[in-house]
Amino acid sequence: MNIDGHEIAWNMIRLAFASVADMAVVPMQDLMSLGNEARMNFPGKVGGYWCWRFNWQMVHSNISQRLIELVEIYGRFPADQPASSQQSIEVEQA
């Protein structure tokens, strides 16, 4: 695994997908490689938590391809779907 810190959020996402855990949960802010401006929690600060929101125009199209690659590499297919099936994964926009 080539980890140089250049894309620290995606390095952590890769580690989550490589984990032996049954499920990998990744914050949307990390998928979008956002910084402190998108934090939902500031320890020691009172109020204003969980207010961050996104819209689909903020999401770069390459995110889905990167996720597909990680799903394939680490075998994180849904339990009811065999790894050999090739389905296109599309982001449903609200």
GROMACS elastic network, one bead per residue, 0.5 to 0.9 nm:
[ bonds ]
;  ai    aj funct       b0    kb
    2    11     6  0.86629   500
    3     6     6  0.78320   500
    3     7     6  0.82493   500
    3     8     6  0.80150   500
    3    11     6  0.63622   500
    4     7     6  0.76503   500
    4     8     6  0.79303   500
    4    11     6  0.85257   500
    5     9     6  0.86074   500
    5    11     6  0.74093   500
    6     9     6  0.88935   500
    6    11     6  0.86460   500
    7    10     6  0.54505   500
    7    11     6  0.61735   500
    7    12     6  0.88072   500
    7    33     6  0.78111   500
    8    12     6  0.62936   500
    8    13     6  0.86443   500
    8    30     6  0.89760   500
    8    33     6  0.85194   500
    9    12     6  0.51888   500
    9    13     6  0.62483   500
    9    14     6  0.87056   500
    9    29     6  0.88530   500
    9    30     6  0.52859   500
    9    31     6  0.72396   500
    9    32     6  0.87315   500
    9    33     6  0.61327   500
    9    34     6  0.86154   500
   10    14     6  0.60354   500
   10    15     6  0.84926   500
   10    30     6  0.71112   500
   10    31     6  0.70622   500
   10    33     6  0.75800   500
   11    14     6  0.51678   500
   11    15     6  0.63325   500
   11    16     6  0.87619   500
   12    16     6  0.61960   500
   12    17     6  0.86989   500
   12    26     6  0.89304   500
   12    30     6  0.86233   500
   13    16     6  0.50450   500
   13    17     6  0.62971   500
   13    18     6  0.85831   500
   13    24     6  0.84075   500
   13    25     6  0.86793   500
   13    26     6  0.66049   500
   13    30     6  0.77205   500
   13    31     6  0.77914   500
   13    70     6  0.88607   500
   14    17     6  0.51549   500
   14    18     6  0.60866   500
   14    19     6  0.86542   500
   14    70     6  0.69237   500
   15    19     6  0.61601   500
   16    19     6  0.52242   500
   16    20     6  0.86751   500
   16    21     6  0.82400   500
   16    23     6  0.86141   500
   16    24     6  0.55940   500
   16    25     6  0.75462   500
   16    26     6  0.77969   500
   17    20     6  0.82329   500
   17    21     6  0.84130   500
   17    23     6  0.81213   500
   17    24     6  0.57365   500
   17    25     6  0.86472   500
   17    70     6  0.67851   500
   17    71     6  0.74668   500
   17    73     6  0.88856   500
   17    74     6  0.63524   500
   17    75     6  0.87871   500
   17    76     6  0.74105   500
   18    21     6  0.85064   500
   18    24     6  0.87724   500
   18    70     6  0.84732   500
   18    73     6  0.85959   500
   18    74     6  0.58899   500
   19    22     6  0.82932   500
   19    23     6  0.86338   500
   19    24     6  0.77606   500
   19    74     6  0.87072   500
   20    23     6  0.85101   500
   21    24     6  0.69411   500
   22    76     6  0.86945   500
   23    76     6  0.82385   500
   24    76     6  0.86406   500
   26    29     6  0.84375   500
   26    30     6  0.68886   500
   26    31     6  0.71945   500
   27    30     6  0.53806   500
   27    31     6  0.66495   500
   27    32     6  0.88729   500
   28    31     6  0.50095   500
   28    32     6  0.62050   500
   28    33     6  0.85219   500
   28    34     6  0.88167   500
   28    54     6  0.86423   500
   29    32     6  0.51082   500
   29    33     6  0.60510   500
   29    34     6  0.53081   500
   29    35     6  0.77269   500
   29    38     6  0.64998   500
   29    39     6  0.77381   500
   29    54     6  0.89032   500
   30    34     6  0.61836   500
   30    35     6  0.83603   500
   31    34     6  0.79265   500
   31    59     6  0.87785   500
   31    63     6  0.68322   500
   31    67     6  0.88660   500
   32    58     6  0.81945   500
   32    59     6  0.65142   500
   32    60     6  0.73745   500
   32    63     6  0.74317   500
   34    37     6  0.72943   500
   34    38     6  0.62514   500
   34    39     6  0.85602   500
   35    38     6  0.59782   500
   35    39     6  0.72736   500
   36    39     6  0.51971   500
   36    40     6  0.89172   500
   37    40     6  0.89573   500
   38    52     6  0.62170   500
   38    53     6  0.83998   500
   39    42     6  0.72539   500
   39    49     6  0.87667   500
   39    50     6  0.84827   500
   39    52     6  0.71326   500
   40    48     6  0.81537   500
   40    49     6  0.54847   500
   40    51     6  0.64927   500
   40    52     6  0.59550   500
   41    45     6  0.81655   500
   41    48     6  0.82292   500
   41    49     6  0.55700   500
   41    50     6  0.69132   500
   42    45     6  0.56199   500
   42    46     6  0.83973   500
   42    49     6  0.77758   500
   43    46     6  0.83411   500
   45    48     6  0.82997   500
   45    49     6  0.88290   500
   46    49     6  0.80977   500
   48    51     6  0.63530   500
   49    52     6  0.80595   500
   50    53     6  0.85256   500
   54    57     6  0.83164   500
   54    58     6  0.66494   500
   54    59     6  0.82556   500
   55    58     6  0.56881   500
   55    59     6  0.73977   500
   55    93     6  0.89323   500
   55    94     6  0.85712   500
   56    59     6  0.53035   500
   56    60     6  0.84871   500
   56    93     6  0.65782   500
   56    94     6  0.78147   500
   57    60     6  0.77096   500
   59    62     6  0.85788   500
   59    63     6  0.74339   500
   60    63     6  0.59606   500
   60    64     6  0.84476   500
   61    64     6  0.64143   500
   61    65     6  0.76388   500
   62    65     6  0.52638   500
   62    66     6  0.62752   500
   62    67     6  0.87224   500
   63    66     6  0.51722   500
   63    67     6  0.62199   500
   63    68     6  0.86513   500
   64    67     6  0.50740   500
   64    68     6  0.61207   500
   64    69     6  0.86581   500
   64    89     6  0.75583   500
   64    90     6  0.76026   500
   64    91     6  0.74797   500
   65    68     6  0.50552   500
   65    69     6  0.62757   500
   65    70     6  0.87810   500
   65    89     6  0.87124   500
   66    69     6  0.51699   500
   66    70     6  0.64348   500
   66    71     6  0.87591   500
   67    70     6  0.51187   500
   67    71     6  0.61369   500
   67    72     6  0.85993   500
   68    71     6  0.50643   500
   68    72     6  0.61839   500
   68    73     6  0.85885   500
   68    88     6  0.89166   500
   68    89     6  0.75328   500
   69    72     6  0.51766   500
   69    73     6  0.60688   500
   69    74     6  0.85737   500
   70    73     6  0.50367   500
   70    74     6  0.59534   500
   70    75     6  0.79764   500
   70    76     6  0.78647   500
   71    74     6  0.54846   500
   71    75     6  0.54930   500
   71    77     6  0.63296   500
   72    75     6  0.51959   500
   72    76     6  0.68038   500
   72    77     6  0.75622   500
   72    83     6  0.77887   500
   73    76     6  0.80824   500
   74    77     6  0.86805   500
   75    83     6  0.67501   500
   76    79     6  0.85264   500
   76    83     6  0.82720   500
   77    80     6  0.82082   500
   77    81     6  0.64014   500
   77    82     6  0.71131   500
   77    83     6  0.60390   500
   78    81     6  0.53116   500
   78    82     6  0.77661   500
   78    83     6  0.84825   500
   79    82     6  0.74278   500
   81    84     6  0.84187   500
   81    85     6  0.71387   500
   82    85     6  0.57629   500
   83    86     6  0.79652   500
